[in-house]
Amino acid sequence: MAFRDIRVVGDPVLRTPCDEITVIDDRVRMLVADLLETVDYEGRAGLAANQIGVSMRAFSWNIDGDLGYVLNPRLVATSEDLQDGDEGCLSVPNLWYPTSRAQFARVEGTDLDGAPVVVEGEGLMARCLQHECDHLDGRLFISRLTGDVRRQAMKDVRTTF
């Protein structure tokens, strides 16, 4: 296990869709261990593999003391009810913007034994699931922003990074 450095906006790995995990081997086990160790810090809610430079479909979460991971996650359900709130990202450090997300989300994937996994939740967990699946699809949360908020975010990114 190792605490891994976080890739920041501008790194092409963050804009590239991640590859499916087809074989669960020692490399994947090490990836999961690194994801869990790296997300297990105050103020961190989720971490996608590409944020630590690995283009594989896996992410970890750390929500309200619940630490976990999922391999090959797919967002399979979201509610029509929305939540609004500020969202941030380890790959866009210290910048937070109002971002609308579904109030409820469900992700399906597998664990390290290849067994099916369903992760679902409301509020912060739903936001995390949607945010991390976006990462694995090569999308940063700032690309969801619109209007004046998007213009301000792009200006902030240009001047900060």
BALOBA-1460 file (C-alpha; in Angstrom, 3 decimals):
// residues 161
<rec num="1" residu="m" x="0.000" y="0.000" z="0.000"/>
<rec num="2" residu="a" x="1.083" y="3.524" z="-0.691"/>
<rec num="3" residu="f" x="-0.314" y="6.998" z="-0.375"/>
<rec num="4" residu="r" x="-0.328" y="8.272" z="-3.964"/>
<rec num="5" residu="d" x="0.054" y="11.762" z="-5.406"/>
<rec num="6" residu="i" x="-3.069" y="13.249" z="-6.981"/>
<rec num="7" residu="r" x="-3.025" y="14.270" z="-10.651"/>
<rec num="8" residu="v" x="-4.404" y="17.753" z="-11.228"/>
<rec num="9" residu="v" x="-6.368" y="19.454" z="-13.983"/>
<rec num="10" residu="g" x="-4.321" y="19.620" z="-17.162"/>
<rec num="11" residu="d" x="-3.036" y="16.051" z="-16.846"/>
<rec num="12" residu="p" x="-4.373" y="14.125" z="-19.885"/>
<rec num="13" residu="v" x="-5.111" y="11.000" z="-17.808"/>
<rec num="14" residu="l" x="-8.003" y="12.916" z="-16.219"/>
<rec num="15" residu="r" x="-9.673" y="13.510" z="-19.603"/>
<rec num="16" residu="t" x="-9.278" y="9.936" z="-20.882"/>
<rec num="17" residu="p" x="-11.955" y="7.280" z="-20.269"/>
<rec num="18" residu="c" x="-10.569" y="4.468" z="-18.127"/>
<rec num="19" residu="d" x="-10.218" y="0.854" z="-19.260"/>
<rec num="20" residu="e" x="-12.344" y="-1.967" z="-17.876"/>
<rec num="21" residu="i" x="-10.564" y="-4.280" z="-15.455"/>
<rec num="22" residu="t" x="-10.602" y="-7.684" z="-17.125"/>
<rec num="23" residu="v" x="-8.268" y="-9.599" z="-14.813"/>
<rec num="24" residu="i" x="-8.073" y="-9.188" z="-11.048"/>
<rec num="25" residu="d" x="-4.398" y="-9.682" z="-10.291"/>
<rec num="26" residu="d" x="-1.794" y="-8.307" z="-7.882"/>
<rec num="27" residu="r" x="-1.680" y="-5.019" z="-9.810"/>
<rec num="28" residu="v" x="-5.416" y="-4.496" z="-9.273"/>
<rec num="29" residu="r" x="-5.174" y="-5.519" z="-5.613"/>
<rec num="30" residu="m" x="-2.358" y="-2.983" z="-5.135"/>
<rec num="31" residu="l" x="-4.423" y="-0.330" z="-6.922"/>
<rec num="32" residu="v" x="-7.354" y="-0.892" z="-4.541"/>
<rec num="33" residu="a" x="-5.042" y="-0.752" z="-1.517"/>
<rec num="34" residu="d" x="-3.555" y="2.516" z="-2.790"/>
<rec num="35" residu="l" x="-7.001" y="3.991" z="-3.520"/>
<rec num="36" residu="l" x="-8.205" y="3.133" z="-0.017"/>
<rec num="37" residu="e" x="-5.095" y="4.500" z="1.681"/>
<rec num="38" residu="t" x="-5.071" y="7.695" z="-0.387"/>
<rec num="39" residu="v" x="-8.777" y="8.478" z="0.169"/>
<rec num="40" residu="d" x="-8.604" y="7.778" z="3.909"/>
<rec num="41" residu="y" x="-7.833" y="11.350" z="4.962"/>
<rec num="42" residu="e" x="-9.980" y="14.090" z="6.456"/>
<rec num="43" residu="g" x="-11.892" y="16.008" z="3.812"/>
<rec num="44" residu="r" x="-11.641" y="13.344" z="1.113"/>
<rec num="45" residu="a" x="-14.883" y="11.797" z="-0.112"/>
<rec num="46" residu="g" x="-13.844" y="9.849" z="-3.204"/>
<rec num="47" residu="l" x="-10.912" y="8.991" z="-5.422"/>
<rec num="48" residu="a" x="-10.864" y="7.545" z="-8.942"/>
<rec num="49" residu="a" x="-7.950" y="5.488" z="-10.254"/>
<rec num="50" residu="n" x="-7.084" y="8.002" z="-12.964"/>
<rec num="51" residu="q" x="-6.615" y="10.648" z="-10.273"/>
<rec num="52" residu="i" x="-3.543" y="8.684" z="-9.181"/>
<rec num="53" residu="g" x="-2.433" y="8.113" z="-12.770"/>
<rec num="54" residu="v" x="-3.921" y="4.655" z="-13.380"/>
<rec num="55" residu="s" x="-6.362" y="4.432" z="-16.286"/>
<rec num="56" residu="m" x="-8.464" y="1.589" z="-14.874"/>
<rec num="57" residu="r" x="-12.159" y="1.626" z="-13.879"/>
<rec num="58" residu="a" x="-11.980" y="1.661" z="-10.086"/>
<rec num="59" residu="f" x="-12.692" y="4.146" z="-7.344"/>
<rec num="60" residu="s" x="-12.761" y="4.383" z="-3.568"/>
<rec num="61" residu="w" x="-14.882" y="6.422" z="-1.193"/>
<rec num="62" residu="n" x="-14.708" y="7.736" z="2.348"/>
<rec num="63" residu="i" x="-18.168" y="8.962" z="3.329"/>
<rec num="64" residu="d" x="-19.174" y="9.447" z="6.965"/>
<rec num="65" residu="g" x="-16.647" y="6.866" z="8.170"/>
<rec num="66" residu="d" x="-17.623" y="4.331" z="5.495"/>
<rec num="67" residu="l" x="-14.538" y="3.397" z="3.477"/>
<rec num="68" residu="g" x="-14.974" y="1.267" z="0.366"/>
<rec num="69" residu="y" x="-14.177" y="0.630" z="-3.279"/>
<rec num="70" residu="v" x="-15.744" y="-0.731" z="-6.454"/>
<rec num="71" residu="l" x="-14.227" y="-2.127" z="-9.652"/>
<rec num="72" residu="n" x="-15.757" y="-1.491" z="-13.080"/>
<rec num="73" residu="p" x="-18.485" y="0.747" z="-11.651"/>
<rec num="74" residu="r" x="-21.410" y="1.770" z="-13.819"/>
<rec num="75" residu="l" x="-23.925" y="4.397" z="-12.787"/>
<rec num="76" residu="v" x="-27.199" y="2.497" z="-13.270"/>
<rec num="77" residu="a" x="-29.780" y="4.705" z="-11.559"/>
<rec num="78" residu="t" x="-30.267" y="8.283" z="-10.438"/>
<rec num="79" residu="s" x="-33.272" y="10.093" z="-9.053"/>
<rec num="80" residu="e" x="-35.110" y="12.895" z="-10.764"/>
<rec num="81" residu="d" x="-34.861" y="14.822" z="-7.496"/>
<rec num="82" residu="l" x="-31.796" y="17.035" z="-7.537"/>
<rec num="83" residu="q" x="-29.464" y="18.356" z="-4.890"/>
<rec num="84" residu="d" x="-27.599" y="21.615" z="-5.197"/>
<rec num="85" residu="g" x="-24.433" y="22.391" z="-3.348"/>
<rec num="86" residu="d" x="-20.813" y="23.268" z="-3.698"/>
<rec num="87" residu="e" x="-18.638" y="20.537" z="-5.150"/>
<rec num="88" residu="g" x="-14.877" y="20.271" z="-5.184"/>
<rec num="89" residu="c" x="-12.310" y="17.811" z="-6.450"/>
<rec num="90" residu="l" x="-8.872" y="16.640" z="-5.378"/>
<rec num="91" residu="s" x="-7.777" y="17.129" z="-9.000"/>
<rec num="92" residu="v" x="-8.997" y="20.735" z="-8.987"/>
<rec num="93" residu="p" x="-7.713" y="21.570" z="-5.499"/>
<rec num="94" residu="n" x="-9.124" y="24.416" z="-3.424"/>
<rec num="95" residu="l" x="-11.788" y="25.380" z="-5.964"/>
<rec num="96" residu="w" x="-15.464" y="24.763" z="-5.141"/>
<rec num="97" residu="y" x="-18.479" y="25.543" z="-7.312"/>
<rec num="98" residu="p" x="-22.245" y="25.024" z="-7.069"/>
<rec num="99" residu="t" x="-22.975" y="21.788" z="-8.956"/>
<rec num="100" residu="s" x="-26.345" y="20.129" z="-9.413"/>
<rec num="101" residu="r" x="-26.452" y="16.341" z="-8.983"/>
<rec num="102" residu="a" x="-29.141" y="13.702" z="-8.521"/>
<rec num="103" residu="q" x="-30.215" y="13.299" z="-4.886"/>
<rec num="104" residu="f" x="-29.937" y="9.490" z="-5.175"/>
<rec num="105" residu="a" x="-27.528" y="7.334" z="-7.184"/>
<rec num="106" residu="r" x="-26.835" y="3.623" z="-7.606"/>
<rec num="107" residu="v" x="-23.620" y="2.090" z="-8.958"/>
<rec num="108" residu="e" x="-23.043" y="-1.548" z="-9.872"/>
<rec num="109" residu="g" x="-19.633" y="-3.173" z="-10.215"/>
<rec num="110" residu="t" x="-17.530" y="-5.916" z="-8.669"/>
<rec num="111" residu="d" x="-15.182" y="-6.478" z="-5.760"/>
<rec num="112" residu="l" x="-11.695" y="-8.024" z="-5.721"/>
<rec num="113" residu="d" x="-13.226" y="-11.512" z="-5.744"/>
<rec num="114" residu="g" x="-15.249" y="-10.700" z="-8.857"/>
<rec num="115" residu="a" x="-18.497" y="-10.754" z="-6.871"/>
<rec num="116" residu="p" x="-21.215" y="-8.255" z="-7.830"/>
<rec num="117" residu="v" x="-21.343" y="-5.067" z="-5.772"/>
<rec num="118" residu="v" x="-24.144" y="-2.504" z="-5.525"/>
<rec num="119" residu="v" x="-23.375" y="0.839" z="-3.923"/>
<rec num="120" residu="e" x="-26.126" y="3.384" z="-3.511"/>
<rec num="121" residu="g" x="-26.921" y="6.394" z="-1.456"/>
<rec num="122" residu="e" x="-28.399" y="9.836" z="-1.127"/>
<rec num="123" residu="g" x="-26.878" y="13.225" z="-0.538"/>
<rec num="124" residu="l" x="-23.097" y="13.198" z="-0.262"/>
<rec num="125" residu="m" x="-22.830" y="9.504" z="-1.183"/>
<rec num="126" residu="a" x="-24.917" y="10.074" z="-4.322"/>
<rec num="127" residu="r" x="-22.767" y="13.074" z="-5.230"/>
<rec num="128" residu="c" x="-19.612" y="11.005" z="-4.719"/>
<rec num="129" residu="l" x="-20.839" y="8.097" z="-6.851"/>
<rec num="130" residu="q" x="-21.744" y="10.415" z="-9.726"/>
<rec num="131" residu="h" x="-18.525" y="12.429" z="-9.406"/>
<rec num="132" residu="e" x="-16.256" y="9.359" z="-9.402"/>
<rec num="133" residu="c" x="-18.064" y="7.696" z="-12.325"/>
<rec num="134" residu="d" x="-17.589" y="10.956" z="-14.235"/>
<rec num="135" residu="h" x="-13.848" y="10.736" z="-13.516"/>
<rec num="136" residu="l" x="-13.678" y="7.204" z="-14.902"/>
<rec num="137" residu="d" x="-15.419" y="8.441" z="-18.051"/>
<rec num="138" residu="g" x="-12.772" y="11.170" z="-18.436"/>
<rec num="139" residu="r" x="-14.932" y="14.015" z="-17.178"/>
<rec num="140" residu="l" x="-14.151" y="16.585" z="-14.475"/>
<rec num="141" residu="f" x="-16.960" y="18.167" z="-12.470"/>
<rec num="142" residu="i" x="-16.099" y="21.610" z="-13.815"/>
<rec num="143" residu="s" x="-17.279" y="20.466" z="-17.254"/>
<rec num="144" residu="r" x="-20.809" y="20.172" z="-15.772"/>
<rec num="145" residu="l" x="-20.878" y="23.845" z="-14.842"/>
<rec num="146" residu="t" x="-22.805" y="26.374" z="-16.920"/>
<rec num="147" residu="g" x="-23.124" y="30.106" z="-17.419"/>
<rec num="148" residu="d" x="-21.315" y="32.548" z="-15.170"/>
<rec num="149" residu="v" x="-20.222" y="29.778" z="-12.784"/>
<rec num="150" residu="r" x="-18.475" y="27.933" z="-15.641"/>
<rec num="151" residu="r" x="-16.810" y="31.127" z="-16.884"/>
<rec num="152" residu="q" x="-15.524" y="31.853" z="-13.372"/>
<rec num="153" residu="a" x="-14.310" y="28.270" z="-12.906"/>
<rec num="154" residu="m" x="-12.409" y="28.299" z="-16.218"/>
<rec num="155" residu="k" x="-10.812" y="31.647" z="-15.289"/>
<rec num="156" residu="d" x="-9.847" y="30.271" z="-11.863"/>
<rec num="157" residu="v" x="-8.363" y="27.110" z="-13.410"/>
<rec num="158" residu="r" x="-6.314" y="29.143" z="-15.923"/>
<rec num="159" residu="t" x="-4.916" y="31.415" z="-13.220"/>
<rec num="160" residu="t" x="-4.361" y="28.690" z="-10.604"/>
<rec num="161" residu="f" x="-2.869" y="25.879" z="-12.665"/>
